[in-house]
Amino acid sequence: MTKKERARLIVDELKKEYPDAVCSLVAENPFELLVATRLSAQCTDARVNLVTPALFEKYRTLDDYVNADVKDIEEIIHSCGFYHGKARDIIEMARGVRDRFNGVVPDNIEDLTSLQGVGRKTANLIVGDVYGKPAVVADTHLIRLTNRMGLVSTKDPKKVEMELKKILPPEESNDFCHRAVLHGRATCTARKANCENCCLNEYCKKII
């Protein structure tokens, strides 16, 4: 069995186990998702979802963010950690989207990563979730799981992204990443891989 064939089987098993492949970050528009993803760096999605309602209620437009007092945003997002840099990035992201992209969050990796504070992980999430294009969000769960599965053999996020793009069905790649996060929280955790109760036993290199 080739790696590509095994990846297809893993995709199918995760689809059965987690039929609802959704991003756990709560946002109502592309820029809010961009902000929420920036806040999620070194912070849990659950914590971000506790913080963003107040932020999104107060700041509704790109101009609101651009004209914001950075200290006010810092105060709102303080519990997400690294709030100084995140607050500055949020304001600069808003300025970049408004001034360079006519107020529209870009739909491609190159333009997205030209924005302040936006890396490939965030860019892929926007490309996949907002614009429905094939994307691979190489977060810590995906990196851990795909290495354990034997689908990749690197911890470098960009290399993981590129290797998975070669073997995942493009139309399934974005949802696969969301399901990997769910599986990484429920079964194949960072602390211990619960192999006995894993739906991927038959196809995981950790087992076979």
GICOR-V422039 format. One record per residue. N is the residue number from 0. RES is the residue in one small letter. PHI is phi in radians with two decimals (NA if undefined). PSI is psi in whole degrees, 0 to 359 (999 if undefined). OMEGA is omega as a letter, one per 30 degrees, with the letter a starting at -180 (* if undefined). Layout:
n=<N | N>
res=<RES | RES>
phi=<PHI | PHI>
psi=<PSI | PSI>
omega=<OMEGA | OMEGA>
This chain:
n=<0 | 1 | 2 | 3 | 4 | 5 | 6 | 7 | 8 | 9 | 10 | 11 | 12 | 13 | 14 | 15 | 16 | 17 | 18 | 19 | 20 | 21 | 22 | 23 | 24 | 25 | 26 | 27 | 28 | 29 | 30 | 31 | 32 | 33 | 34 | 35 | 36 | 37 | 38 | 39 | 40 | 41 | 42 | 43 | 44 | 45 | 46 | 47 | 48 | 49 | 50 | 51 | 52 | 53 | 54 | 55 | 56 | 57 | 58 | 59 | 60 | 61 | 62 | 63 | 64 | 65 | 66 | 67 | 68 | 69 | 70 | 71 | 72 | 73 | 74 | 75 | 76 | 77 | 78 | 79 | 80 | 81 | 82 | 83 | 84 | 85 | 86 | 87 | 88 | 89 | 90 | 91 | 92 | 93 | 94 | 95 | 96 | 97 | 98 | 99 | 100 | 101 | 102 | 103 | 104 | 105 | 106 | 107 | 108 | 109 | 110 | 111 | 112 | 113 | 114 | 115 | 116 | 117 | 118 | 119 | 120 | 121 | 122 | 123 | 124 | 125 | 126 | 127 | 128 | 129 | 130 | 131 | 132 | 133 | 134 | 135 | 136 | 137 | 138 | 139 | 140 | 141 | 142 | 143 | 144 | 145 | 146 | 147 | 148 | 149 | 150 | 151 | 152 | 153 | 154 | 155 | 156 | 157 | 158 | 159 | 160 | 161 | 162 | 163 | 164 | 165 | 166 | 167 | 168 | 169 | 170 | 171 | 172 | 173 | 174 | 175 | 176 | 177 | 178 | 179 | 180 | 181 | 182 | 183 | 184 | 185 | 186 | 187 | 188 | 189 | 190 | 191 | 192 | 193 | 194 | 195 | 196 | 197 | 198 | 199 | 200 | 201 | 202 | 203 | 204 | 205 | 206 | 207>
res=<m | t | k | k | e | r | a | r | l | i | v | d | e | l | k | k | e | y | p | d | a | v | c | s | l | v | a | e | n | p | f | e | l | l | v | a | t | r | l | s | a | q | c | t | d | a | r | v | n | l | v | t | p | a | l | f | e | k | y | r | t | l | d | d | y | v | n | a | d | v | k | d | i | e | e | i | i | h | s | c | g | f | y | h | g | k | a | r | d | i | i | e | m | a | r | g | v | r | d | r | f | n | g | v | v | p | d | n | i | e | d | l | t | s | l | q | g | v | g | r | k | t | a | n | l | i | v | g | d | v | y | g | k | p | a | v | v | a | d | t | h | l | i | r | l | t | n | r | m | g | l | v | s | t | k | d | p | k | k | v | e | m | e | l | k | k | i | l | p | p | e | e | s | n | d | f | c | h | r | a | v | l | h | g | r | a | t | c | t | a | r | k | a | n | c | e | n | c | c | l | n | e | y | c | k | k | i | i>
phi=<NA | -1.35 | -1.07 | -1.15 | -1.16 | -1.18 | -1.07 | -1.09 | -1.17 | -1.14 | -0.98 | -1.13 | -1.17 | -1.18 | -1.11 | -1.20 | -1.28 | -2.29 | -1.09 | -1.71 | -1.67 | -2.28 | -1.23 | -1.42 | -1.38 | -1.67 | -2.71 | -1.86 | -2.70 | -1.00 | -1.22 | -1.08 | -1.15 | -1.06 | -1.13 | -1.07 | -1.19 | -1.10 | -1.19 | -1.32 | -1.06 | 0.95 | -2.69 | -1.35 | -1.07 | -1.06 | -1.14 | -1.01 | -1.18 | -1.39 | -1.59 | -1.16 | -0.96 | -1.18 | -1.14 | -1.25 | -1.25 | -1.44 | -1.97 | -1.87 | -2.18 | -1.04 | -1.08 | -1.01 | -1.20 | -1.05 | -1.61 | -1.25 | -1.42 | -1.00 | -1.18 | -1.21 | -1.11 | -0.98 | -1.12 | -1.20 | -1.71 | -0.84 | -1.26 | -1.41 | 1.42 | 0.86 | -1.24 | -1.11 | -1.15 | -1.14 | -1.11 | -1.07 | -1.10 | -1.05 | -1.13 | -1.23 | -1.06 | -1.07 | -1.10 | -1.13 | -1.12 | -1.19 | -1.51 | -1.82 | -2.24 | 0.94 | 1.41 | -1.95 | -1.09 | -1.05 | -1.95 | -2.45 | -1.07 | -1.06 | -1.20 | -1.08 | -1.30 | -1.41 | -1.41 | -0.98 | 1.37 | -1.79 | -1.74 | -1.17 | -1.08 | -1.10 | -1.06 | -1.13 | -1.10 | -1.13 | -1.03 | -1.37 | -1.36 | -1.51 | -1.84 | 1.16 | -1.68 | -1.00 | -2.68 | -2.24 | -1.62 | -1.50 | -1.61 | -1.10 | -1.10 | -1.08 | -1.08 | -1.10 | -1.15 | -1.24 | -1.24 | -1.10 | -1.23 | 1.47 | -1.40 | -2.36 | -2.40 | -2.67 | -1.77 | -1.28 | -0.96 | -1.17 | -1.17 | -1.05 | -0.98 | -1.19 | -1.15 | -1.20 | -1.08 | -1.35 | -2.06 | -1.50 | -1.05 | -0.93 | -1.24 | -1.86 | -1.09 | -1.15 | -1.15 | -1.01 | -1.12 | -1.11 | -1.18 | -1.10 | -1.09 | -1.06 | -1.20 | -1.19 | -1.49 | -1.54 | -2.27 | -1.69 | -1.38 | -1.12 | -1.26 | -2.75 | -1.48 | -1.47 | -1.08 | -1.09 | -1.94 | -1.69 | -1.26 | -1.81 | -0.84 | -1.22 | -2.09 | -1.52 | -1.14 | -1.11 | -1.70 | -1.56>
psi=<130 | 163 | 323 | 320 | 319 | 323 | 320 | 318 | 322 | 318 | 313 | 320 | 319 | 328 | 321 | 318 | 324 | 78 | 331 | 98 | 97 | 152 | 136 | 349 | 135 | 123 | 151 | 353 | 167 | 320 | 323 | 321 | 323 | 315 | 313 | 321 | 322 | 320 | 335 | 351 | 122 | 37 | 150 | 151 | 324 | 317 | 316 | 317 | 341 | 333 | 321 | 330 | 316 | 321 | 313 | 335 | 321 | 323 | 107 | 336 | 165 | 320 | 323 | 316 | 315 | 323 | 7 | 153 | 120 | 328 | 329 | 315 | 319 | 318 | 319 | 320 | 7 | 317 | 352 | 349 | 156 | 40 | 335 | 306 | 320 | 319 | 315 | 317 | 319 | 316 | 317 | 326 | 315 | 317 | 318 | 316 | 318 | 312 | 328 | 341 | 26 | 34 | 6 | 126 | 127 | 159 | 17 | 156 | 316 | 311 | 319 | 316 | 353 | 349 | 147 | 127 | 5 | 115 | 185 | 326 | 310 | 315 | 317 | 324 | 316 | 313 | 318 | 309 | 323 | 316 | 358 | 25 | 156 | 132 | 153 | 111 | 100 | 77 | 182 | 323 | 311 | 317 | 314 | 311 | 315 | 334 | 316 | 322 | 340 | 16 | 331 | 166 | 47 | 151 | 358 | 119 | 316 | 321 | 322 | 313 | 311 | 321 | 319 | 327 | 335 | 335 | 343 | 143 | 124 | 320 | 347 | 350 | 317 | 313 | 326 | 319 | 317 | 318 | 326 | 322 | 314 | 317 | 325 | 333 | 324 | 322 | 306 | 69 | 167 | 324 | 318 | 136 | 116 | 70 | 327 | 330 | 24 | 135 | 351 | 12 | 318 | 338 | 357 | 132 | 337 | 332 | 312 | 999>
omega=<l | l | a | l | l | l | l | l | l | l | a | l | l | l | l | a | a | a | a | a | a | l | a | l | a | l | a | l | a | a | l | l | l | l | a | l | l | a | a | l | a | l | a | l | l | l | l | a | l | a | a | l | l | l | a | l | a | a | a | a | l | l | l | l | a | a | a | l | a | a | l | l | l | a | a | a | a | a | l | a | l | a | l | a | a | l | l | a | a | l | a | l | l | l | l | l | a | a | a | a | l | l | a | l | a | a | a | a | a | a | a | a | l | l | l | l | a | l | a | l | l | a | l | l | l | a | a | a | a | a | l | l | l | a | l | a | a | l | a | l | a | a | a | a | a | l | l | l | a | l | l | l | l | l | l | a | a | l | l | l | a | l | a | l | a | a | l | l | a | a | a | a | a | l | l | a | l | l | l | l | l | a | l | l | a | a | a | a | l | a | a | l | a | a | a | a | a | l | a | a | a | a | a | a | l | a | a | *>
